[in-house]
Amino acid sequence: MKTVTASRYVTPLREGGSLPAIIEADDEGLYVLKFRGAGQGPKALIAELLAGEIGRAAGLPVPEIVLVELPADLARTEPDAEIQSLIGASAGLNVALDYLPGSVTFDPLVFVPDAQLASAVVWFDAFVCNVDRTARNVNMLIWHRRLWLIDHGASLYFHHAWNSRDQHATTPFALIKDHALLKYASALADVDAQMAMLLTADRLTGIVELIPDSWLPDDPGFVGKHAQREAYRNFFIRRMQSSDVFVQEAIRARSSHL
């Protein structure tokens, strides 16, 4: 995938605990950078990359994702000590999303997605176990009259403490009951059939292979980086094979709220 080098730190986005920032890169583009040295560490970047690329492979409106080389000396021009420390701790490879200038936060009173799109987003978030698409924190933007999905670092929440024997792939995602678009998701069964054609084992394997080695830390649950990659790969393939489990959970949750 595309790799750029950060050339200028523009401004912080003081939302949540990760302190993302708008940066300019050597391709003259503006991106929202997620720092490897932020609180959740490189696994949040892995979740951002994997979930975001799976969303894009599924045809969902996720901004372009790029890898960003962050020079340590970029911190020298920053007067804020917290930002200096964050840049220094994140020197090297990070991840970023294309910046959508002028976008606004999704508001259901202004924009109502159709059933197909809402169902696809709900299906996707259940697939990647994204805990962060609620009314409290929708992580969706409206840009050029289209819905865009952002901020997937809270997906795959279990990978912060897991091992090769975990069975997360075959469990329903109960937190889907709090999804901001659940009430509009009346086409979940149809979407499930479509996703099976889009997210093949080969496609999912290719996405997992995008994880940079430097983001795979020493993990006591696994022997080496290869075992960690296999765990992600096996999770997604088994999750796809077991999709009826989380789809039926979402359908039940929607029914109870109508």
Secondary structure, 3 states (H helix, E strand, C coil): CCEEEEEEEEEECCCCCCCCEEEEECCCCEEEEECCCCCCCHHHHHHHHHHHHHHHHCCCCCCCEEEEEECHHHHHHCCCHHHHHHHHHCCEEEEEEECCCCCEECCCCCCCCCHHHHHHHHHHHHHCCCCCCECCCCCEEEECCEEEECCCCCCCHHHHCCCCCCCHHHCCCHHHHHECCHHHCCCHHHHHHHHHHHCCHHHHHHHHCCCCHHHCCCCCCCCHHHHHHHHHHHHHHHHHHCHHHHHHHHHHHHHHHC
